[in-house]
Amino acid sequence: MELGGDTKAVLLAAGLMFLLALSLGVWKYRQMLASPDGLAHPYVDTAHRAALLYSFATLLVAVFVEFSGWSEVVDLICAGVLYFFFLAAVLGYMNHGWRRDTDNQIRDRYPTPAALHTFMTALIVGEIVAFAVLLAGFAESQVF
């Protein structure tokens, strides 16, 4: 079976996210070793776990891309929106872990309440709409 170019791109993105997760695991482990309580900073831990979960979520996206009835362009745009927000979340967690500036970005409203609210609204809408389009493409092509 020959995979489409859009599927190959999303699978590569999943692999890169998984590699990032593995690298974050090293950072987490080093922090655990250096900490008197044996724990990494909460956002280093969160970044590691999120990257692991997002790598597998990206594999799921690749399946829907492969079996979608939409064009490669539509599939890539949708997968790109999802991946952008997956990666942005992980990078945000990494930033907080590196800076050690908070253990709860919602409570501390970092950087500003408006910026966080705008980002979270865009993430929610972007991820739900992008995946809904891929799911509809799958349903149109494979179910109906």
One Martini backbone bead per residue (centre of mass of N, CA, C, O) as a GRO file, in nm:
protein
  144
    1MET     BB    1   0.094   0.038   0.025
    2GLU     BB    2   0.046   0.367  -0.067
    3LEU     BB    3   0.114   0.659   0.064
    4GLY     BB    4   0.037   0.961   0.114
    5GLY     BB    5   0.184   1.263   0.147
    6ASP     BB    6   0.016   1.352   0.392
    7THR     BB    7   0.070   1.103   0.567
    8LYS     BB    8   0.376   1.119   0.574
    9ALA     BB    9   0.390   1.394   0.716
   10VAL     BB   10   0.236   1.308   0.974
   11LEU     BB   11   0.424   1.076   1.055
   12LEU     BB   12   0.672   1.253   1.089
   13ALA     BB   13   0.551   1.431   1.308
   14ALA     BB   14   0.508   1.202   1.511
   15GLY     BB   15   0.808   1.126   1.533
   16LEU     BB   16   0.904   1.404   1.635
   17MET     BB   17   0.731   1.406   1.890
   18PHE     BB   18   0.851   1.149   2.012
   19LEU     BB   19   1.140   1.252   2.026
   20LEU     BB   20   1.075   1.483   2.214
   21ALA     BB   21   0.968   1.307   2.445
   22LEU     BB   22   1.230   1.154   2.496
   23SER     BB   23   1.398   1.407   2.561
   24LEU     BB   24   1.217   1.502   2.798
   25GLY     BB   25   1.281   1.252   2.973
   26VAL     BB   26   1.570   1.337   3.035
   27TRP     BB   27   1.507   1.602   3.175
   28LYS     BB   28   1.329   1.482   3.391
   29TYR     BB   29   1.536   1.288   3.514
   30ARG     BB   30   1.747   1.503   3.593
   31GLN     BB   31   1.557   1.653   3.787
   32MET     BB   32   1.501   1.415   3.974
   33LEU     BB   33   1.797   1.373   4.066
   34ALA     BB   34   1.830   1.687   4.173
   35SER     BB   35   1.595   1.634   4.364
   36PRO     BB   36   1.497   1.591   4.690
   37ASP     BB   37   1.198   1.462   4.594
   38GLY     BB   38   1.220   1.333   4.291
   39LEU     BB   39   1.113   1.585   4.120
   40ALA     BB   40   0.993   1.744   3.872
   41HIS     BB   41   0.882   1.984   3.721
   42PRO     BB   42   0.557   2.008   3.635
   43TYR     BB   43   0.619   2.114   3.331
   44VAL     BB   44   0.810   1.888   3.252
   45ASP     BB   45   0.614   1.661   3.297
   46THR     BB   46   0.393   1.770   3.108
   47ALA     BB   47   0.558   1.781   2.849
   48HIS     BB   48   0.623   1.482   2.833
   49ARG     BB   49   0.331   1.373   2.834
   50ALA     BB   50   0.218   1.540   2.600
   51ALA     BB   51   0.411   1.440   2.380
   52LEU     BB   52   0.326   1.150   2.395
   53LEU     BB   53   0.025   1.192   2.334
   54TYR     BB   54   0.063   1.359   2.068
   55SER     BB   55   0.202   1.141   1.904
   56PHE     BB   56  -0.050   0.951   1.902
   57ALA     BB   57  -0.252   1.155   1.794
   58THR     BB   58  -0.101   1.190   1.522
   59LEU     BB   59  -0.151   0.902   1.428
   60LEU     BB   60  -0.457   0.931   1.416
   61VAL     BB   61  -0.456   1.155   1.209
   62ALA     BB   62  -0.319   0.988   0.984
   63VAL     BB   63  -0.555   0.797   0.940
   64PHE     BB   64  -0.764   1.015   0.857
   65VAL     BB   65  -0.601   1.119   0.621
   66GLU     BB   66  -0.577   0.856   0.453
   67PHE     BB   67  -0.920   0.817   0.461
   68SER     BB   68  -0.982   1.066   0.323
   69GLY     BB   69  -1.179   1.254   0.077
   70TRP     BB   70  -0.998   1.473   0.070
   71SER     BB   71  -0.762   1.669   0.004
   72GLU     BB   72  -0.438   1.717   0.073
   73VAL     BB   73  -0.469   2.011   0.155
   74VAL     BB   74  -0.690   1.979   0.365
   75ASP     BB   75  -0.546   1.769   0.537
   76LEU     BB   76  -0.290   1.942   0.599
   77ILE     BB   77  -0.428   2.175   0.735
   78CYS     BB   78  -0.560   2.016   0.963
   79ALA     BB   79  -0.303   1.878   1.070
   80GLY     BB   80  -0.147   2.145   1.114
   81VAL     BB   81  -0.328   2.264   1.327
   82LEU     BB   82  -0.301   2.042   1.532
   83TYR     BB   83   0.012   2.041   1.552
   84PHE     BB   84   0.053   2.329   1.636
   85PHE     BB   85  -0.100   2.299   1.911
   86PHE     BB   86   0.061   2.072   2.024
   87LEU     BB   87   0.338   2.215   2.014
   88ALA     BB   88   0.265   2.474   2.166
   89ALA     BB   89   0.202   2.338   2.432
   90VAL     BB   90   0.476   2.207   2.482
   91LEU     BB   91   0.642   2.471   2.467
   92GLY     BB   92   0.498   2.606   2.703
   93TYR     BB   93   0.577   2.397   2.915
   94MET     BB   94   0.880   2.425   2.875
   95ASN     BB   95   0.900   2.719   2.956
   96HIS     BB   96   0.802   2.679   3.247
   97GLY     BB   97   1.020   2.468   3.323
   98TRP     BB   98   1.267   2.648   3.267
   99ARG     BB   99   1.171   2.904   3.445
  100ARG     BB  100   1.003   2.839   3.703
  101ASP     BB  101   0.724   3.040   3.724
  102THR     BB  102   0.520   2.787   3.748
  103ASP     BB  103   0.247   2.539   3.841
  104ASN     BB  104  -0.001   2.743   3.721
  105GLN     BB  105  -0.115   2.916   3.450
  106ILE     BB  106  -0.407   2.978   3.532
  107ARG     BB  107  -0.371   3.097   3.811
  108ASP     BB  108  -0.124   3.302   3.706
  109ARG     BB  109  -0.166   3.420   3.423
  110TYR     BB  110   0.032   3.328   3.190
  111PRO     BB  111   0.119   3.621   3.091
  112THR     BB  112  -0.187   3.688   3.022
  113PRO     BB  113  -0.515   3.661   3.024
  114ALA     BB  114  -0.569   3.735   2.724
  115ALA     BB  115  -0.358   3.553   2.588
  116LEU     BB  116  -0.453   3.285   2.704
  117HIS     BB  117  -0.747   3.300   2.607
  118THR     BB  118  -0.687   3.324   2.306
  119PHE     BB  119  -0.527   3.064   2.275
  120MET     BB  120  -0.743   2.866   2.389
  121THR     BB  121  -0.961   2.934   2.183
  122ALA     BB  122  -0.799   2.859   1.931
  123LEU     BB  123  -0.744   2.570   2.013
  124ILE     BB  124  -1.030   2.468   2.039
  125VAL     BB  125  -1.132   2.542   1.758
  126GLY     BB  126  -0.905   2.424   1.583
  127GLU     BB  127  -0.915   2.127   1.677
  128ILE     BB  128  -1.215   2.065   1.632
  129VAL     BB  129  -1.243   2.149   1.335
  130ALA     BB  130  -1.012   1.987   1.210
  131PHE     BB  131  -1.115   1.708   1.301
  132ALA     BB  132  -1.401   1.724   1.182
  133VAL     BB  133  -1.307   1.731   0.890
  134LEU     BB  134  -1.161   1.460   0.892
  135LEU     BB  135  -1.404   1.291   0.981
  136ALA     BB  136  -1.583   1.367   0.741
  137GLY     BB  137  -1.389   1.255   0.525
  138PHE     BB  138  -1.405   0.968   0.623
  139ALA     BB  139  -1.711   0.924   0.615
  140GLU     BB  140  -1.751   0.995   0.315
  141SER     BB  141  -1.543   0.769   0.209
  142GLN     BB  142  -1.603   0.501   0.419
  143VAL     BB  143  -1.927   0.504   0.501
  144PHE     BB  144  -2.120   0.655   0.263
   0.00000   0.00000   0.00000
